[in-house]
Amino acid sequence: MKEIINEIMKKNIGDIKVSPSLSRYTTYKVGGTASVIVYPKNIDSLVSLMEIINEHDIKYIVLGNGSNVLFSDDLYEGIVIKLDKFDNIEFQDNKVMVGAGYSLIKLSLECAKRGLAGLEFASGIPGTVGGAVFMNAGAYNSDIKSVIKDVIVLTPELKVITLSKSEMKFNYRESFLQHHKGYICLGATFKLGHGERSELEEIIKERKLARKRTQPLEYPSAGSVFRNPPGLFSGKLIEDLGLKGYQVGGAMISPKHANFIINIGGATASDIKNIIDFVKLEAKQKYNINLRVEQRLINWSENEKEKE
Ligand SMILES: Cc1cc2nc3c(=O)[nH]c(=O)nc-3n(C[C@H](O)[C@H](O)[C@H](O)COP(=O)(O)OP(=O)(O)OC[C@H]3O[C@@H](n4cnc5c(N)ncnc54)[C@H](O)[C@@H]3O)c2cc1C
């Protein structure tokens, strides 16, 4: 890995951080060390980086704001790519072209300020545009799918192409990118409606208060852990199982919102994973429901993942 890091440095791809603790790059504030984080300067540098990765056949992951991932406590022996430099934004009439590294919350606020309606749902989702597109993030009966026009991606063959909304195959917390390894979201174009700035900002303000009231935002977490089964709410289900406040080490099922696992101090990724596995087991045994994890489990052994 040392030689690969040297090669990355020699090619002047962008800033790098060697042996970073992933707990600093995830909202759960857990996770082991990674070999290296690389911040490519632009598309050309990203392509050069991918060439190195492909040549040496090393593991990599594109990480946004780390707000929907659970890395294991083990060493991630690979390259974490962060697209923080892909933070371009351009407004054109009712469209906005924005880079994958741009903050979704900031995007939502910028749009409201310009009287562009449709992204108010995203004002409390602490991810990047790339992560939100990958996840088809959503709230309040809306999601990325409702407002997206198209997505610019880097293909596994290292070509930059545009995928239309229909090619992105968005579904509930799902997109084409989740099922096609090697595609990297570089940016997206959103097509929005028109609204009154003051009204849009009022909606955002109200929702911020509602989130504060109903979600444990005072603790590190990665938002909702489980997808909602059809017609049901995972939070209600977990609450009915009597699991609010259930604790393993420094991790706890939030007493405020049962679909959140919070890090109450010193939690490990294994503490969180143990709670996830326990909730799944209880839901299966007591309700015969197979709960599916929304969050991305990264660097867990196949055996551990199987419980996913
Ligand atoms: C307090 C809190 C509240 C939340 N509320 C909501 C909510 O209301 N609705 C909701 O949907 N989610 C919610 N989330 C979850 C999370 O914020 C979203 O899923 C968000 O879209 C993830 O973005 P991210 O940049 O953090 O992605 P990350 O967590 O960094 O990554 C998620 C996945 O996307 C992949 N990825 C990231 N960027 C790219 C890219 N450029 N190209 C290819 N793949 C990429 C990663 O490899 C990973 O598999 C919440 C989280 C928190 C902590």
The ligand as an SDF file (V2000), in Angstrom:
LIG
                    3D

 53 58  0  0  0  0  0  0  0  0999 V2000
  -29.4920   12.8490   11.6040 C   0  0  0  0  0  0  0  0  0  0  0  0
  -29.6810   12.1610   10.2890 C   0  0  0  0  0  0  0  0  0  0  0  0
  -30.8880   12.2830    9.6180 C   0  0  0  0  0  0  0  0  0  0  0  0
  -31.0770   11.6540    8.3830 C   0  0  0  0  0  0  0  0  0  0  0  0
  -32.2830   11.7890    7.7500 N   0  0  0  0  0  0  0  0  0  0  0  0
  -32.4660   11.2020    6.5520 C   0  0  0  0  0  0  0  0  0  0  0  0
  -33.7170   11.3520    5.8620 C   0  0  0  0  0  0  0  0  0  0  0  0
  -34.6300   12.0240    6.2950 O   0  0  0  0  0  0  0  0  0  0  0  0
  -33.8430   10.7220    4.6630 N   0  0  0  0  0  0  0  0  0  0  0  0
  -32.8400    9.9660    4.1130 C   0  0  0  0  0  0  0  0  0  0  0  0
  -33.0230    9.4310    3.0080 O   0  0  0  0  0  0  0  0  0  0  0  0
  -31.6660    9.8110    4.7520 N   0  0  0  0  0  0  0  0  0  0  0  0
  -31.4450   10.4110    5.9410 C   0  0  0  0  0  0  0  0  0  0  0  0
  -30.2470   10.2580    6.5880 N   0  0  0  0  0  0  0  0  0  0  0  0
  -29.2170    9.3710    6.0000 C   0  0  0  0  0  0  0  0  0  0  0  0
  -28.1930   10.0640    5.0920 C   0  0  0  0  0  0  0  0  0  0  0  0
  -27.9880   11.4130    5.4790 O   0  0  0  0  0  0  0  0  0  0  0  0
  -28.5850   10.0150    3.6110 C   0  0  0  0  0  0  0  0  0  0  0  0
  -28.7300    8.6880    3.1490 O   0  0  0  0  0  0  0  0  0  0  0  0
  -27.5570   10.7280    2.7260 C   0  0  0  0  0  0  0  0  0  0  0  0
  -28.0760   10.8330    1.4380 O   0  0  0  0  0  0  0  0  0  0  0  0
  -26.2080   10.0180    2.6510 C   0  0  0  0  0  0  0  0  0  0  0  0
  -25.2810   10.8870    2.0170 O   0  0  0  0  0  0  0  0  0  0  0  0
  -23.7370   10.8400    2.3550 P   0  0  0  0  0  0  0  0  0  0  0  0
  -23.0570   11.8070    1.4670 O   0  0  0  0  0  0  0  0  0  0  0  0
  -23.5060   10.9850    3.7950 O   0  0  0  0  0  0  0  0  0  0  0  0
  -23.3850    9.3660    1.8800 O   0  0  0  0  0  0  0  0  0  0  0  0
  -22.4070    8.3300    2.5960 P   0  0  0  0  0  0  0  0  0  0  0  0
  -23.0190    7.8920    3.8750 O   0  0  0  0  0  0  0  0  0  0  0  0
  -21.0400    8.8760    2.6310 O   0  0  0  0  0  0  0  0  0  0  0  0
  -22.4720    7.1260    1.5480 O   0  0  0  0  0  0  0  0  0  0  0  0
  -23.6600    6.3680    1.3840 C   0  0  0  0  0  0  0  0  0  0  0  0
  -23.4420    5.4140    0.2020 C   0  0  0  0  0  0  0  0  0  0  0  0
  -23.3490    6.2060   -0.9900 O   0  0  0  0  0  0  0  0  0  0  0  0
  -22.1420    5.9070   -1.6880 C   0  0  0  0  0  0  0  0  0  0  0  0
  -21.6890    7.1520   -2.3170 N   0  0  0  0  0  0  0  0  0  0  0  0
  -21.5010    8.3540   -1.7020 C   0  0  0  0  0  0  0  0  0  0  0  0
  -21.1230    9.2810   -2.6060 N   0  0  0  0  0  0  0  0  0  0  0  0
  -21.0440    8.6430   -3.8100 C   0  0  0  0  0  0  0  0  0  0  0  0
  -20.6990    9.0620   -5.1260 C   0  0  0  0  0  0  0  0  0  0  0  0
  -20.3430   10.3100   -5.4060 N   0  0  0  0  0  0  0  0  0  0  0  0
  -20.7450    8.1310   -6.1230 N   0  0  0  0  0  0  0  0  0  0  0  0
  -21.0800    6.8400   -5.8690 C   0  0  0  0  0  0  0  0  0  0  0  0
  -21.4300    6.4000   -4.6380 N   0  0  0  0  0  0  0  0  0  0  0  0
  -21.4050    7.2840   -3.6260 C   0  0  0  0  0  0  0  0  0  0  0  0
  -21.1800    5.4000   -0.6220 C   0  0  0  0  0  0  0  0  0  0  0  0
  -20.1860    4.5710   -1.1910 O   0  0  0  0  0  0  0  0  0  0  0  0
  -22.1310    4.6390    0.2970 C   0  0  0  0  0  0  0  0  0  0  0  0
  -22.3410    3.3370   -0.1850 O   0  0  0  0  0  0  0  0  0  0  0  0
  -30.0260   10.8860    7.8150 C   0  0  0  0  0  0  0  0  0  0  0  0
  -28.8070   10.7770    8.4930 C   0  0  0  0  0  0  0  0  0  0  0  0
  -28.6280   11.4150    9.7180 C   0  0  0  0  0  0  0  0  0  0  0  0
  -27.3020   11.3010   10.4130 C   0  0  0  0  0  0  0  0  0  0  0  0
  1  2  1  0
  2  3  1  0
  2 52  2  0
  3  4  2  0
  4  5  1  0
  4 50  1  0
  5  6  2  0
  6  7  1  0
  6 13  1  0
  7  8  2  0
  7  9  1  0
  9 10  1  0
 10 11  2  0
 10 12  1  0
 12 13  2  0
 13 14  1  0
 14 15  1  0
 14 50  1  0
 15 16  1  0
 16 17  1  0
 16 18  1  0
 18 19  1  0
 18 20  1  0
 20 21  1  0
 20 22  1  0
 22 23  1  0
 23 24  1  0
 24 25  2  0
 24 26  1  0
 24 27  1  0
 27 28  1  0
 28 29  2  0
 28 30  1  0
 28 31  1  0
 31 32  1  0
 32 33  1  0
 33 34  1  0
 33 48  1  0
 34 35  1  0
 35 36  1  0
 35 46  1  0
 36 37  1  0
 36 45  1  0
 37 38  2  0
 38 39  1  0
 39 40  1  0
 39 45  2  0
 40 41  1  0
 40 42  2  0
 42 43  1  0
 43 44  2  0
 44 45  1  0
 46 47  1  0
 46 48  1  0
 48 49  1  0
 50 51  2  0
 51 52  1  0
 52 53  1  0
M  END
$$$$
